[in-house]
Amino acid sequence: MRIPMHTSDADEPTRDFSRLRARLQGIAYRMLGSVAEAEEVVQDVWLRWHEAQADPPDNAEAWLITVTTRLAIDRLRASKVQREHYAGIWLPEPLLTGSTADSPQDVLERADDLSVAFLMLLERLSPEARAAFLLREVFDVDYPDVARMVGKAEPACRQLVSRAKKQLADERPRYRVTPDQHHRLLSGFAHAMTAGDFNALRSMLSEEAELIGDGGGKVVSFPKPLRGARRIAQLFYATHRRLHERQRVQLVRLNGEWGLLRFIDGVLEAAQSYETDGTHIVRIRVQRNPDKLARIAAAVTG
């Protein structure tokens, strides 16, 4: 059964679900770091919601968020086992945001906590802690409801959220960078990539910069992070020397922040997310797994 896209003449349960769908998708995506898996969770929630109409719940929103959260927890437990055997480094599936490619069904409630860097931090939390933290801190759900949705006592949920906040605060970058600063630095870096300007590339990279790639075992990628400004600049320079005009770089918003798409012969080859301190690039996450690029590729070519 397909989730309804138009609800002008739909019944009340369908309208309730459609009204909350973006919120459910936002929870599932932040839990799983995968658009495809989030969509599968929401599809499963719709089927269960349809079946539940034999004895409709009093609170549609609470019911739908609870089922979404618990299904996402179960799927994340299974995914964590699978990711232990993932080929190379696992990175979240990037999301193209802030563009005309977005549709009402694809928008996941825009927020600063959508960044790839933030999703990677969430990977360090247990499934229950991740759910409790997101519900409370991102979606502003009251603790009694968080406890009911996660299936734990309220004091236990408060403790989960408190520990998660402390862990994430300890690991999040200390610097605050405005979108304009981020945009200017990435614009310069994109120009240097296209021009093959090694000195400019190196000057924009922190000496301790690192590059992390995800090929999913389907395309070549580094099995471990590549570290150091010189080594990373050499990589981009060598790519330019090899490809020349076959390479095209496009500045876009990925997961709510400025990032780069790289095309080779007109085909999307990588989605690159950047962390900066406002002056230098400190970390680059390069998604090259074709499966995780498929939605962005379809959007930018369509």
Residue frames relative to the residue before (quaternion, step in Angstrom):
aa qw qx qy qz dx dy dz
M 1.0000 0.0000 0.0000 0.0000 0.00 0.00 0.00
R 0.3245 -0.7688 0.5263 0.1633 3.54 -0.84 1.03
I 0.4988 -0.6330 0.4955 0.3240 3.57 -1.05 0.76
P 0.4580 -0.6973 0.4663 0.2944 3.62 -0.77 0.94
M 0.3032 -0.7582 0.5550 0.1586 3.55 -1.02 0.87
H 0.7688 0.2464 -0.1415 0.5730 3.61 1.12 -0.57
T 0.1168 -0.8441 0.5233 0.0023 3.55 -0.79 1.03
S 0.2806 0.7996 -0.5018 0.1735 3.59 1.18 0.34
D 0.7919 0.2063 -0.1121 0.5637 3.58 1.02 -0.75
A 0.3886 0.7437 -0.4643 0.2833 3.58 1.22 0.42
D 0.5495 -0.5964 0.4629 0.3579 3.54 -1.26 0.34
E 0.7322 -0.4600 0.2808 0.4166 3.57 -1.29 0.27
P 0.6479 0.5066 -0.3489 0.4493 3.70 0.82 -0.77
T 0.6494 0.5043 -0.3170 0.4727 3.59 1.01 -0.78
R 0.6424 0.5077 -0.3260 0.4725 3.59 1.00 -0.79
D 0.6239 0.5346 -0.3402 0.4575 3.60 0.99 -0.79
F 0.6811 0.4879 -0.2942 0.4599 3.56 0.86 -0.94
S 0.6713 0.5034 -0.3047 0.4507 3.58 0.87 -0.93
R 0.6279 0.5477 -0.3281 0.4452 3.57 1.05 -0.77
L 0.7658 0.3673 -0.1774 0.4972 3.59 1.04 -0.80
R 0.4200 0.7628 -0.4387 0.2219 3.57 1.23 -0.18
A 0.6530 0.5113 -0.3240 0.4551 3.60 0.91 -0.88
R 0.6392 0.5225 -0.3198 0.4649 3.58 1.04 -0.76
L 0.6506 0.5061 -0.3100 0.4738 3.58 0.96 -0.86
Q 0.6517 0.5066 -0.3053 0.4747 3.57 1.00 -0.87
G 0.6377 0.5356 -0.3258 0.4475 3.57 1.03 -0.77
I 0.6420 0.5072 -0.3179 0.4791 3.57 0.98 -0.82
A 0.6965 0.4890 -0.2816 0.4432 3.57 0.79 -1.03
Y 0.6558 0.5100 -0.3218 0.4541 3.61 0.96 -0.82
R 0.6796 0.4769 -0.2969 0.4718 3.59 0.89 -0.86
M 0.6233 0.5277 -0.3367 0.4687 3.58 1.13 -0.56
L 0.8218 0.3126 -0.1096 0.4636 3.57 0.83 -1.02
G 0.3296 -0.7650 0.4991 0.2391 3.61 1.14 -0.45
S 0.6787 0.4230 -0.2746 0.5338 3.55 1.23 0.45
V 0.4095 -0.7089 0.5201 0.2435 3.56 -0.74 1.06
A 0.6521 0.5321 -0.3176 0.4368 3.57 0.94 -0.91
E 0.6936 0.4575 -0.2868 0.4769 3.59 0.85 -0.92
A 0.6157 0.5393 -0.3485 0.4567 3.59 1.05 -0.70
E 0.6515 0.5099 -0.3161 0.4644 3.58 0.97 -0.81
E 0.6389 0.5214 -0.3236 0.4640 3.58 1.05 -0.75
V 0.6278 0.5254 -0.3315 0.4689 3.57 1.03 -0.78
V 0.6822 0.4847 -0.2904 0.4640 3.58 0.84 -0.97
Q 0.6106 0.5355 -0.3476 0.4686 3.60 1.07 -0.68
D 0.6517 0.5067 -0.3051 0.4747 3.58 0.98 -0.86
V 0.6250 0.5303 -0.3323 0.4666 3.58 1.04 -0.81
W 0.6387 0.5305 -0.3319 0.4478 3.61 0.95 -0.84
L 0.6520 0.5128 -0.3183 0.4589 3.60 0.93 -0.86
R 0.6736 0.4849 -0.2925 0.4749 3.57 0.95 -0.87
W 0.6207 0.5383 -0.3298 0.4649 3.57 1.08 -0.75
H 0.6332 0.5257 -0.3210 0.4687 3.55 1.01 -0.82
E 0.6779 0.4862 -0.2862 0.4713 3.58 0.94 -0.88
A 0.6484 0.5554 -0.3133 0.4158 3.58 1.08 -0.76
Q 0.5388 0.6538 -0.4038 0.3452 3.60 1.20 -0.29
A 0.4784 0.6389 -0.4488 0.4020 3.59 1.26 -0.07
D 0.7619 0.0362 -0.0235 0.6463 3.57 1.21 -0.62
P 0.1791 -0.8597 0.4651 0.1118 3.60 0.50 1.22
P 0.4542 -0.6708 0.5097 0.2895 3.60 -0.99 0.80
D 0.5825 -0.6073 0.4177 0.3427 3.57 -1.17 0.59
N 0.7876 0.2215 -0.0964 0.5668 3.57 1.02 -0.84
A 0.3086 -0.7936 0.4964 0.1691 3.58 -0.16 1.29
E 0.6701 0.5161 -0.3126 0.4324 3.59 0.85 -0.95
A 0.6671 0.4938 -0.3075 0.4654 3.60 0.87 -0.94
W 0.6520 0.5202 -0.3179 0.4509 3.58 0.94 -0.87
L 0.6985 0.4844 -0.2808 0.4457 3.57 0.80 -1.01
I 0.6700 0.4798 -0.3092 0.4746 3.61 0.93 -0.83
T 0.6238 0.5435 -0.3396 0.4475 3.60 1.02 -0.77
V 0.6897 0.4691 -0.2859 0.4717 3.58 0.82 -0.98
T 0.6282 0.5295 -0.3335 0.4623 3.61 0.98 -0.80
T 0.6683 0.5109 -0.2990 0.4505 3.58 0.89 -0.97
R 0.7107 0.4624 -0.2777 0.4516 3.58 0.80 -0.95
L 0.6297 0.5068 -0.3398 0.4808 3.59 1.04 -0.67
A 0.6506 0.5109 -0.3140 0.4659 3.58 1.02 -0.80
I 0.6153 0.5334 -0.3460 0.4659 3.60 1.03 -0.73
D 0.6676 0.5015 -0.3012 0.4606 3.58 0.88 -0.94
R 0.6835 0.4781 -0.2913 0.4685 3.56 0.92 -0.90
L 0.6358 0.5261 -0.3383 0.4522 3.60 1.02 -0.72
R 0.6017 0.5473 -0.3616 0.4557 3.60 1.03 -0.70
A 0.6797 0.4738 -0.2832 0.4831 3.58 0.93 -0.91
S 0.6536 0.5296 -0.3156 0.4390 3.59 0.98 -0.85
K 0.6247 0.5491 -0.3456 0.4344 3.58 1.01 -0.77
V 0.6278 0.5120 -0.3328 0.4827 3.58 1.06 -0.69
Q 0.6680 0.4994 -0.3000 0.4630 3.58 0.92 -0.90
R 0.6685 0.5185 -0.3108 0.4332 3.59 0.97 -0.80
E 0.5467 0.5955 -0.4019 0.4300 3.57 1.21 -0.32
H 0.7436 0.3451 -0.1942 0.5387 3.58 1.20 -0.53
Y 0.3520 0.7506 -0.4854 0.2775 3.57 1.28 0.32
A 0.4725 -0.6739 0.4880 0.2907 3.58 -1.03 0.79
G 0.8244 0.0719 -0.0919 0.5539 3.58 -0.40 1.24
I 0.7287 -0.3966 0.3275 0.4521 3.54 -1.22 -0.60
W 0.3141 -0.7419 0.5635 0.1826 3.58 -0.92 0.94
L 0.0092 -0.7649 0.6441 -0.0059 3.55 -0.99 0.96
P 0.5942 -0.5784 0.4063 0.3839 3.61 -1.10 0.55
E 0.5341 -0.5754 0.5034 0.3609 3.53 -1.29 0.38
P 0.3646 -0.7593 0.4889 0.2269 3.64 -0.56 1.07
L 0.2593 -0.7585 0.5865 0.1161 3.50 -1.24 0.61
L 0.3400 -0.7267 0.5632 0.1978 3.57 -0.82 1.02
T 0.0152 0.8232 -0.5637 0.0652 3.58 -0.57 1.15
G 0.8070 0.3159 -0.2055 0.4547 3.53 -1.31 0.30
S 0.6307 0.4956 -0.3547 0.4805 3.57 1.03 0.75
T 0.6502 -0.5112 0.3850 0.4095 3.53 -1.28 0.20
A 0.5334 0.6277 -0.4108 0.3908 3.59 1.26 -0.17
D 0.5604 0.6125 -0.3912 0.3972 3.58 1.20 -0.40
S 0.1270 -0.7431 0.6484 0.1058 3.53 -1.17 0.64
P 0.6728 -0.4992 0.3281 0.4364 3.62 -1.12 0.40
Q 0.6814 0.4906 -0.2997 0.4529 3.59 1.03 -0.69
D 0.6964 0.4869 -0.2724 0.4515 3.59 1.17 -0.54
V 0.5790 0.5959 -0.3817 0.4050 3.58 1.18 -0.44
L 0.1977 -0.8316 0.5149 0.0656 3.58 -0.68 1.09
E 0.6384 -0.5256 0.3354 0.4512 3.59 0.89 0.88
R 0.2651 -0.8248 0.4813 0.1331 3.56 0.20 1.32
A 0.1942 0.7579 -0.6035 0.1538 3.57 -0.96 0.87
D 0.6165 -0.5555 0.4083 0.3803 3.57 -1.23 0.47
D 0.6543 0.5406 -0.3077 0.4301 3.58 1.16 -0.55
L 0.5107 0.6443 -0.4210 0.3831 3.59 1.21 0.43
S 0.4584 0.7262 -0.4318 0.2756 3.60 1.24 -0.27
V 0.6077 -0.5553 0.4280 0.3731 3.55 -1.23 0.55
A 0.6174 0.5505 -0.3425 0.4454 3.59 1.02 -0.78
F 0.6707 0.4890 -0.2964 0.4723 3.58 0.96 -0.88
L 0.6396 0.5210 -0.3281 0.4602 3.60 0.97 -0.80
M 0.6376 0.5179 -0.3278 0.4667 3.59 1.06 -0.70
L 0.6209 0.5204 -0.3428 0.4755 3.59 1.07 -0.66
L 0.6415 0.5371 -0.3235 0.4420 3.58 0.97 -0.82
E 0.5596 0.6211 -0.3818 0.3940 3.59 1.17 -0.56
R 0.6504 0.5417 -0.3178 0.4273 3.59 1.15 -0.52
L 0.6188 0.5435 -0.3400 0.4539 3.58 1.27 -0.22
S 0.5487 -0.5694 0.4859 0.3724 3.55 -1.24 0.44
P 0.6596 -0.5161 0.3454 0.4233 3.63 -1.11 0.44
E 0.6734 0.4883 -0.3053 0.4635 3.62 0.91 -0.86
A 0.6582 0.4976 -0.3112 0.4715 3.60 0.97 -0.84
R 0.6298 0.5338 -0.3306 0.4573 3.56 1.00 -0.79
A 0.6677 0.5005 -0.2972 0.4640 3.57 0.93 -0.92
A 0.6752 0.4953 -0.2987 0.4578 3.58 0.84 -0.97
F 0.6563 0.5152 -0.3098 0.4559 3.58 0.93 -0.88
L 0.6840 0.4886 -0.2960 0.4537 3.59 0.83 -0.95
L 0.6619 0.5122 -0.3188 0.4448 3.57 0.87 -0.91
R 0.7287 0.4385 -0.2452 0.4655 3.55 0.89 -0.95
E 0.8003 0.3619 -0.1640 0.4490 3.59 0.66 -1.13
V 0.7385 0.3824 -0.2275 0.5066 3.60 1.08 -0.61
F 0.8017 0.2743 -0.1290 0.5152 3.58 0.87 -0.96
D 0.4216 -0.7731 0.4186 0.2222 3.57 1.32 0.32
V 0.2868 0.7459 -0.5368 0.2705 3.57 0.94 0.94
D 0.4943 -0.6630 0.4734 0.3034 3.60 -0.94 0.84
Y 0.6475 -0.5750 0.3441 0.3630 3.56 -1.10 0.73
P 0.6381 0.5136 -0.3659 0.4418 3.67 0.83 -0.73
D 0.6696 0.4777 -0.2938 0.4870 3.59 1.05 -0.76
V 0.5942 0.5498 -0.3608 0.4630 3.60 1.06 -0.71
A 0.6556 0.5212 -0.3112 0.4491 3.58 0.89 -0.96
R 0.6719 0.4916 -0.2934 0.4698 3.56 0.93 -0.89
M 0.6864 0.4954 -0.2898 0.4466 3.60 0.93 -0.86
V 0.7112 0.4302 -0.2518 0.4957 3.58 1.01 -0.81
G 0.4156 -0.7260 0.4553 0.3048 3.57 1.18 -0.51
K 0.6008 0.5187 -0.3737 0.4800 3.55 1.11 0.72
A 0.6193 -0.5276 0.4160 0.4062 3.57 -1.28 0.31
E 0.6309 -0.5740 0.3690 0.3692 3.56 -1.13 0.68
P 0.6517 0.4996 -0.3474 0.4528 3.68 0.85 -0.77
A 0.6368 0.5237 -0.3299 0.4597 3.58 1.03 -0.75
C 0.6495 0.5085 -0.3171 0.4680 3.59 1.02 -0.76
R 0.6229 0.5301 -0.3413 0.4632 3.57 0.99 -0.79
Q 0.6614 0.5015 -0.3038 0.4678 3.57 0.98 -0.84
L 0.6253 0.5373 -0.3352 0.4561 3.59 1.00 -0.80
V 0.6852 0.4811 -0.2837 0.4675 3.57 0.87 -0.96
S 0.6421 0.5326 -0.3243 0.4460 3.58 0.94 -0.87
R 0.6804 0.4758 -0.2887 0.4768 3.58 0.89 -0.93
A 0.6450 0.5215 -0.3262 0.4534 3.57 0.98 -0.81
K 0.6401 0.5268 -0.3233 0.4563 3.59 0.95 -0.86
K 0.6667 0.4960 -0.3038 0.4660 3.57 0.92 -0.87
Q 0.6646 0.5057 -0.3098 0.4546 3.58 0.90 -0.90
L 0.6914 0.4668 -0.2872 0.4708 3.58 0.89 -0.88
A 0.6264 0.5361 -0.3399 0.4525 3.59 1.05 -0.73
D 0.6515 0.5229 -0.3085 0.4549 3.58 1.04 -0.78
E 0.7685 0.3932 -0.1814 0.4711 3.57 1.07 -0.73
R 0.5677 0.5977 -0.3959 0.4047 3.61 1.18 -0.30
P 0.6230 -0.5573 0.3861 0.3901 3.60 -1.12 0.60
R 0.4673 -0.6930 0.4823 0.2622 3.57 -1.09 0.76
Y 0.6859 0.5022 -0.2826 0.4445 3.57 1.16 -0.51
R 0.2743 -0.7311 0.6044 0.1582 3.52 -1.23 0.62
V 0.0706 -0.8111 0.5805 -0.0124 3.57 -0.67 1.11
T 0.3779 -0.7221 0.5277 0.2392 3.58 -0.82 0.94
P 0.6315 -0.5327 0.3935 0.4032 3.60 -1.17 0.44
D 0.6338 0.5328 -0.3387 0.4468 3.61 1.03 -0.72
Q 0.6381 0.5134 -0.3252 0.4727 3.59 0.98 -0.81
H 0.6569 0.5177 -0.2966 0.4610 3.54 0.94 -0.95
H 0.6623 0.5160 -0.2981 0.4542 3.56 0.95 -0.91
R 0.6606 0.5133 -0.3150 0.4482 3.60 0.89 -0.91
L 0.6756 0.4951 -0.3024 0.4549 3.57 0.89 -0.91
L 0.6899 0.4706 -0.2895 0.4678 3.59 0.92 -0.85
S 0.5907 0.5555 -0.3691 0.4542 3.58 1.10 -0.60
G 0.6624 0.4956 -0.2962 0.4774 3.57 0.97 -0.88
F 0.6615 0.5056 -0.3121 0.4577 3.57 0.96 -0.84
A 0.6333 0.5263 -0.3285 0.4626 3.59 1.01 -0.80
H 0.6438 0.5133 -0.3203 0.4685 3.59 1.00 -0.81
A 0.6599 0.5021 -0.3085 0.4662 3.59 0.96 -0.86
M 0.6150 0.5398 -0.3449 0.4599 3.60 1.06 -0.72
T 0.6961 0.4829 -0.2700 0.4576 3.55 0.89 -0.99
A 0.7113 0.4450 -0.2467 0.4849 3.56 1.07 -0.79
G 0.3666 -0.7325 0.4932 0.2928 3.59 1.20 -0.40
D 0.3359 0.7514 -0.4906 0.2862 3.59 1.08 0.77
F 0.2789 -0.8090 0.4964 0.1462 3.56 -0.01 1.32
N 0.6771 0.5021 -0.3112 0.4389 3.60 0.81 -0.93
A 0.6528 0.5003 -0.3177 0.4718 3.58 1.00 -0.79
L 0.6234 0.5409 -0.3345 0.4549 3.57 0.99 -0.82
R 0.6967 0.4768 -0.2789 0.4577 3.54 0.81 -1.01
S 0.6609 0.5303 -0.3206 0.4233 3.59 0.94 -0.82
M 0.6951 0.4687 -0.2779 0.4690 3.59 1.13 -0.55
L 0.6362 0.5127 -0.3195 0.4800 3.56 1.31 -0.14
S 0.4739 -0.6315 0.5316 0.3069 3.56 -1.07 0.77
E 0.5860 -0.5923 0.4114 0.3695 3.60 -1.05 0.68
E 0.7316 0.3814 -0.2193 0.5208 3.58 1.14 -0.63
A 0.2918 0.7907 -0.4990 0.2015 3.60 1.21 0.30
E 0.1028 -0.7848 0.6055 0.0830 3.55 -1.21 0.51
L 0.2227 -0.7460 0.6164 0.1180 3.51 -1.23 0.66
I 0.0899 -0.7925 0.6032 -0.0008 3.55 -0.83 1.09
G 0.0839 -0.8314 0.5493 0.0068 3.58 -0.74 1.03
D 0.1641 -0.7578 0.6259 0.0842 3.54 -1.20 0.69
G 0.0309 -0.8060 0.5909 -0.0160 3.55 -0.57 1.21
G 0.3619 -0.7791 0.4497 0.2444 3.55 1.31 -0.18
G 0.5965 -0.5731 0.3645 0.4277 3.58 1.23 0.31
K 0.6241 0.5585 -0.3267 0.4380 3.58 1.30 0.05
V 0.7560 0.0974 -0.0903 0.6410 3.56 1.25 -0.46
V 0.6329 -0.5493 0.3832 0.3884 3.56 -1.22 0.45
S 0.1587 0.7598 -0.6199 0.1151 3.56 -0.99 0.89
F 0.6033 -0.5721 0.4059 0.3795 3.57 -1.21 0.40
P 0.4086 -0.7234 0.4968 0.2509 3.61 -0.82 0.94
K 0.7621 0.1878 -0.1152 0.6088 3.56 1.29 -0.41
P 0.6367 -0.5283 0.3742 0.4189 3.62 -1.14 0.40
L 0.3198 -0.7029 0.6036 0.1983 3.55 -1.16 0.76
R 0.0990 -0.8405 0.5327 -0.0014 3.58 -0.59 1.13
G 0.7089 0.4509 -0.3573 0.4081 3.53 -1.24 0.68
A 0.5430 -0.6563 0.4235 0.3082 3.56 -0.89 0.98
R 0.6749 0.5110 -0.3099 0.4328 3.58 0.86 -0.92
R 0.6781 0.4935 -0.3014 0.4537 3.61 0.85 -0.93
I 0.6706 0.4864 -0.3060 0.4692 3.60 0.95 -0.83
A 0.6399 0.5140 -0.3238 0.4706 3.59 0.99 -0.82
Q 0.6299 0.5316 -0.3310 0.4594 3.59 1.02 -0.76
L 0.6231 0.5443 -0.3372 0.4493 3.57 1.03 -0.78
F 0.6958 0.4564 -0.2804 0.4785 3.60 0.82 -0.95
Y 0.6333 0.5309 -0.3249 0.4599 3.57 1.05 -0.77
A 0.6590 0.5041 -0.3068 0.4663 3.59 0.94 -0.89
T 0.6212 0.5367 -0.3410 0.4580 3.58 1.05 -0.73
H 0.6467 0.5079 -0.3180 0.4720 3.57 0.99 -0.81
R 0.6550 0.5182 -0.3151 0.4508 3.59 0.88 -0.90
R 0.6910 0.4847 -0.2745 0.4608 3.57 1.04 -0.78
L 0.7979 0.3485 -0.1519 0.4679 3.57 0.94 -0.88
H 0.1202 -0.8169 0.5455 0.1438 3.59 1.06 -0.78
E 0.8539 -0.1074 0.0807 0.5028 3.59 -0.83 -0.97
R 0.5056 0.6346 -0.4376 0.3875 3.63 1.23 -0.08
Q 0.6710 0.4719 -0.2876 0.4943 3.58 1.24 -0.38
R 0.0049 0.7720 -0.6355 0.0057 3.56 -1.05 0.84
V 0.1663 -0.7901 0.5869 0.0608 3.56 -0.96 0.93
Q 0.0872 -0.8033 0.5891 0.0101 3.57 -0.91 0.95
L 0.3381 -0.7311 0.5632 0.1843 3.56 -0.91 0.99
V 0.0970 0.7922 -0.5912 0.1165 3.58 -0.70 1.11
R 0.4680 -0.6214 0.5260 0.3439 3.55 -1.32 0.00
L 0.0551 -0.7832 0.6190 -0.0183 3.54 -0.73 1.19
N 0.8421 -0.0453 -0.0069 0.5374 3.57 -0.72 1.07
G 0.7458 -0.4396 0.2142 0.4524 3.55 0.96 0.92
E 0.7277 0.3533 -0.2324 0.5401 3.61 1.25 -0.05
W 0.5928 -0.5692 0.4217 0.3831 3.57 -1.23 0.42
G 0.0864 0.7727 -0.6231 0.0848 3.53 -1.01 0.91
L 0.4390 -0.6932 0.5106 0.2571 3.56 -1.30 -0.09
L 0.1958 -0.7141 0.6563 0.1452 3.51 -1.23 0.65
R 0.1362 -0.7825 0.6017 0.0842 3.58 -0.93 0.86
F 0.1437 -0.7837 0.6030 0.0391 3.52 -0.88 1.10
I 0.1062 -0.7563 0.6415 0.0718 3.56 -1.12 0.72
D 0.8215 -0.0513 -0.0416 0.5663 3.55 -0.62 1.20
G 0.7216 -0.4702 0.2409 0.4475 3.56 1.02 0.84
V 0.6365 0.5086 -0.3236 0.4812 3.59 1.29 -0.05
L 0.4817 -0.6642 0.4841 0.3040 3.60 -0.87 0.91
E 0.1370 -0.8194 0.5562 0.0212 3.56 -0.68 1.20
A 0.8184 -0.0246 0.0529 0.5717 3.61 1.08 -0.64
A 0.1758 -0.7129 0.6643 0.1395 3.52 -1.30 0.56
Q 0.1194 -0.8349 0.5373 -0.0005 3.56 -0.55 1.22
S 0.1387 -0.7746 0.6152 0.0484 3.56 -0.79 1.12
Y 0.1819 -0.8192 0.5423 0.0420 3.56 -0.91 0.98
E 0.1642 -0.7176 0.6656 0.1227 3.51 -1.20 0.72
T 0.0057 -0.8024 0.5962 -0.0264 3.57 -0.88 0.95
D 0.3920 -0.6800 0.5559 0.2737 3.53 -1.32 0.24
G 0.6518 -0.5022 0.2989 0.4834 3.55 1.33 0.24
T 0.7548 0.3015 -0.1663 0.5583 3.56 1.23 -0.50
H 0.8020 0.0957 -0.0138 0.5895 3.56 1.01 -0.87
I 0.4765 -0.6213 0.5373 0.3132 3.53 -1.30 0.41
V 0.1768 -0.8203 0.5387 0.0752 3.57 -0.70 1.03
R 0.8074 0.0178 0.0004 0.5897 3.61 1.13 -0.49
I 0.0960 -0.7676 0.6326 0.0356 3.54 -1.07 0.87
R 0.1026 -0.7697 0.6278 0.0538 3.56 -0.88 0.97
V 0.1246 -0.8234 0.5536 0.0030 3.54 -0.55 1.25
Q 0.1467 -0.7859 0.5973 0.0643 3.56 -0.55 1.19
R 0.0024 0.8206 -0.5691 0.0519 3.58 -0.57 1.21
N 0.4443 0.6859 -0.4629 0.3433 3.58 1.26 -0.09
P 0.4292 -0.7372 0.4483 0.2671 3.64 -0.45 1.13
D 0.6162 0.5589 -0.3526 0.4285 3.60 1.04 -0.69
K 0.7168 0.4394 -0.2425 0.4841 3.57 1.04 -0.82
L 0.6541 0.4867 -0.3083 0.4901 3.59 1.30 -0.14
A 0.4631 0.7425 -0.4208 0.2390 3.57 1.23 -0.41
R 0.6854 0.4868 -0.3065 0.4465 3.62 0.85 -0.89
I 0.6575 0.4885 -0.3182 0.4772 3.57 0.95 -0.81
A 0.6314 0.5349 -0.3355 0.4502 3.58 0.96 -0.84
A 0.6633 0.4981 -0.3078 0.4660 3.59 0.93 -0.87
A 0.6600 0.5217 -0.3064 0.4453 3.59 1.00 -0.83
V 0.7326 0.4335 -0.2544 0.4590 3.59 0.79 -0.99
T 0.6794 0.4481 -0.3079 0.4927 3.60 1.09 -0.50
G 0.6548 0.5093 -0.3174 0.4595 3.57 1.17 -0.56
